[in-house]
């Protein structure tokens, strides 16, 4: 149970950092165009 909880927390962290990465690359492409 504890392992599953840690895994869930980790997955949410990954999703959040992926969202931030997408926003950053979007701004980067906007700067290029």
Secondary structure, 3 states (H helix, E strand, C coil): CHHHHHHHHHHHHHHHHHHHHHHHHHHHHHHHC
